[in-house]
Amino acid sequence: MYVVIVYDVNVERVAKVCQYLRRYLDWVQNSVFEGELTDSQYKRIKHDLKEIMHEDEDSVRFYSFRTKEQVKIETMGIQKADIGCII
């Protein structure tokens, strides 16, 4: 599945969430990650982020699609990361 994860967490946890998500997904903008995941990876990420975040202060949104082809992505301005060139 193709997943976009957007988060707004307390500054104390931003680096931890960012470093964690970089293990699975591509960083595309501040607090935005996207990429292909298996069902088990998706479940693990949701579980692990729940352990990192504080639900009374932080917010994480998950957008999931069957494939990347189902998502129309347009970028205005600079592109933070060129995910097509990652080896």
trRosetta pair geometry for C-beta under 8 A, 3 or more apart (Angstrom, degrees):
i j d omega theta_ij theta_ji phi_ij phi_ji
1 36 7.2 149 77 -150 32 61
1 37 5.9 -30 66 65 83 80
1 38 7.8 105 20 -135 82 15
1 39 7.0 79 1 -74 119 64
1 42 6.5 6 59 -55 126 145
1 64 5.3 13 157 -170 132 104
1 65 6.6 155 -172 76 83 41
1 66 6.1 -69 -120 -130 78 27
1 67 7.6 -97 -133 -68 41 36
2 34 7.2 21 176 -179 87 95
2 35 7.2 -125 -145 141 68 17
2 36 5.8 -40 -96 -92 65 62
2 37 7.9 130 -115 18 19 75
2 64 7.2 147 80 -157 48 54
2 65 4.6 -22 64 66 99 98
2 66 7.4 13 17 83 89 25
2 67 5.8 59 -14 177 117 20
2 68 4.3 144 -93 -72 151 62
2 70 7.2 173 42 48 130 96
2 71 6.0 -121 110 -7 143 132
3 25 7.0 -90 83 -100 102 131
3 34 6.6 -170 95 -143 51 59
3 35 6.7 -17 56 64 81 51
3 36 7.7 120 15 -123 81 16
3 37 5.1 -5 6 13 129 123
3 42 6.3 165 -64 -108 151 106
3 62 6.4 -30 -160 -162 107 89
3 63 6.8 144 -159 79 54 55
3 64 5.0 -15 -103 -103 81 77
3 65 7.6 -173 -75 24 38 70
4 32 7.0 -12 -172 -166 94 92
4 33 7.4 164 -155 88 48 47
4 34 4.4 -12 -103 -100 71 102
4 62 7.7 145 79 -160 53 41
4 63 4.2 -7 57 58 100 110
4 64 7.9 -158 26 -70 64 37
4 71 7.6 140 -33 -133 122 152
5 21 6.3 -145 80 -131 140 136
5 25 6.6 160 24 20 116 172
5 32 7.4 161 84 -151 52 44
5 33 4.8 -7 57 61 99 95
5 34 7.2 180 18 -78 65 51
5 45 7.4 -105 -77 153 154 139
5 60 6.6 -9 -170 -173 98 98
5 61 7.1 160 -154 82 49 53
5 62 5.7 -11 -104 -104 78 67
5 63 7.7 -159 -70 25 35 71
6 31 6.2 56 -161 136 63 91
6 32 5.3 -5 -103 -104 79 78
6 60 7.4 158 84 -157 47 50
6 61 4.6 -9 60 57 96 103
6 63 7.6 37 -2 -5 103 105
7 17 5.7 -118 106 156 163 151
7 31 5.1 -130 64 -164 68 95
7 49 7.8 -134 -97 -155 137 132
7 53 7.8 -133 -152 -89 123 131
7 58 7.2 1 -172 179 98 105
7 59 6.8 169 -152 95 56 57
7 60 4.5 -10 -105 -107 94 77
7 61 7.4 -169 -77 21 46 65
8 31 6.5 49 -78 -169 54 152
8 58 6.8 177 94 -157 58 63
8 59 4.7 9 55 57 97 100
8 60 7.9 -163 29 -73 56 44
9 13 4.5 -81 146 85 128 112
9 14 5.8 173 77 -78 99 60
9 17 5.5 126 22 -15 153 151
9 52 8.0 -14 -137 125 159 102
9 53 5.7 -113 -114 -118 121 96
9 54 7.9 118 -151 31 93 78
9 57 7.5 69 -153 113 61 94
9 58 4.0 13 -117 -131 76 120
9 59 7.4 -156 -70 39 59 48
9 60 7.4 12 -58 -62 104 89
10 13 5.2 68 66 18 83 101
10 14 7.5 -126 97 -36 39 81
10 54 6.8 11 1 34 127 119
10 57 5.2 6 -45 138 116 132
10 58 6.1 -85 -8 -73 79 97
11 14 5.5 -26 -143 -8 39 120
13 16 5.1 -62 -160 45 62 115
13 17 5.7 59 145 -23 88 104
13 52 6.1 135 -163 159 121 94
13 53 6.5 127 146 -106 159 54
13 54 7.4 -176 -26 -1 155 92
13 58 6.7 -46 69 -85 145 144
14 17 6.1 -62 -149 38 27 106
14 18 6.1 24 157 -18 65 113
14 31 7.6 -66 -142 -85 99 96
15 18 5.6 -57 -143 40 29 113
15 19 6.1 28 160 -18 66 108
16 19 6.0 -54 -143 38 26 108
16 20 6.3 27 156 -20 61 109
16 52 5.7 -172 124 -156 120 124
17 20 5.7 -58 -149 36 29 113
17 21 6.3 21 159 -14 66 109
17 49 6.8 57 -129 -129 97 93
17 52 5.9 151 -82 127 78 145
17 53 7.2 48 -85 -69 123 90
17 60 7.9 -155 -147 -92 137 120
18 21 6.2 -61 -145 39 26 104
18 22 6.5 33 156 -28 62 106
18 27 7.3 39 -159 -104 92 128
18 31 7.8 -78 -83 -92 97 49
19 22 5.8 -51 -150 26 30 117
19 23 7.7 41 151 -28 56 94
20 23 6.2 -50 -176 12 38 113
20 45 8.0 138 143 -136 107 81
20 48 6.5 -168 -173 131 137 127
20 49 7.2 162 110 -84 146 75
20 52 6.6 -119 -15 -55 162 160
21 24 6.2 -75 -161 48 47 95
21 25 5.3 -35 172 44 88 110
21 27 7.4 108 106 -80 109 84
21 33 4.5 -148 158 -30 132 167
21 45 7.4 66 -109 -145 74 119
22 25 7.2 -84 -106 62 23 64
22 27 6.1 -16 -97 -41 89 111
22 33 7.6 -130 -72 -113 47 134
24 33 7.8 74 82 154 87 141
24 35 7.0 176 136 72 69 131
24 37 6.4 28 173 -100 117 107
24 41 5.9 154 -141 -179 127 121
24 45 6.1 -97 42 -81 169 125
25 33 3.9 92 105 163 134 115
25 34 6.0 151 -174 67 118 10
25 35 4.0 -179 -137 24 72 119
25 37 7.3 -34 -76 -59 95 108
26 33 6.5 154 74 -158 38 74
26 34 6.0 -32 62 68 90 64
26 35 4.8 124 6 -62 86 117
26 81 6.3 -165 171 107 98 138
26 83 4.3 50 179 -115 161 124
26 86 6.8 -153 -112 -6 117 157
27 32 7.5 106 -161 83 57 58
27 33 5.6 -41 -97 -100 50 82
27 80 7.0 -86 130 120 87 125
27 81 5.4 101 88 -13 76 154
28 32 5.2 -63 67 108 92 104
28 33 6.7 143 10 -118 86 27
28 34 5.6 2 -10 19 136 105
28 79 7.8 -52 -163 -169 80 82
28 80 5.9 118 170 58 37 114
28 81 5.7 -111 -109 46 42 104
28 83 6.7 -37 -89 -38 94 124
29 32 4.1 22 58 42 90 123
29 80 5.0 157 -94 -2 52 145
30 80 7.5 -175 -28 -99 60 157
34 83 7.8 -76 76 -61 95 167
35 83 7.5 -153 -87 -158 96 144
36 68 7.0 -65 -70 -43 93 110
37 41 4.2 -136 -165 89 97 120
37 42 4.7 119 122 -59 135 84
37 45 7.2 -61 -138 -3 153 138
38 41 4.7 97 50 6 77 102
38 42 7.0 -139 92 -6 41 87
39 42 5.6 -55 -150 35 32 114
39 43 6.4 30 154 -16 66 106
40 43 5.8 -52 -146 38 33 110
40 44 6.2 36 153 -21 65 107
41 44 5.6 -56 -146 37 31 113
41 45 6.3 33 155 -21 66 105
42 45 5.9 -53 -148 34 28 110
42 46 6.6 27 155 -16 62 106
42 62 8.0 101 -161 -162 100 139
42 64 7.0 47 -137 -106 143 136
43 46 5.8 -55 -150 37 31 111
43 47 6.3 31 153 -18 65 108
44 47 5.7 -58 -149 39 30 112
44 48 6.0 22 158 -14 68 111
45 48 5.9 -58 -139 42 28 106
45 49 6.0 26 162 -17 65 110
46 49 6.1 -56 -141 38 24 107
46 50 6.5 30 156 -24 59 107
46 62 7.0 -22 -91 -60 103 155
47 50 5.8 -60 -158 30 28 114
47 51 6.9 25 149 -17 62 105
48 51 5.6 -54 -157 33 38 113
48 52 6.5 31 150 -16 69 106
49 52 5.5 -56 -144 39 39 109
49 53 5.7 22 164 -9 74 112
49 60 5.5 36 156 -49 141 177
50 53 6.5 -56 -128 44 24 99
50 55 7.6 11 -148 -63 75 108
53 57 7.8 -157 178 70 81 83
53 58 4.1 -126 -161 80 107 146
53 60 6.2 -127 -53 -22 161 119
54 57 4.4 25 91 34 113 107
54 58 5.3 109 55 1 64 106
55 58 6.8 -63 -95 55 22 83
65 68 7.2 111 89 -90 126 26
65 70 4.5 -167 -179 79 124 121
65 71 5.3 -166 11 -50 169 102
66 70 5.8 80 48 -10 85 149
67 70 5.4 110 64 -5 71 98
68 71 5.7 -64 -163 36 49 109
75 79 5.1 43 152 -90 161 94
79 82 6.2 80 112 -75 127 68
81 86 8.0 21 165 -55 108 117
82 85 4.7 24 115 19 114 112
82 86 7.6 171 100 -35 67 77
83 86 5.8 -31 -156 -2 49 119
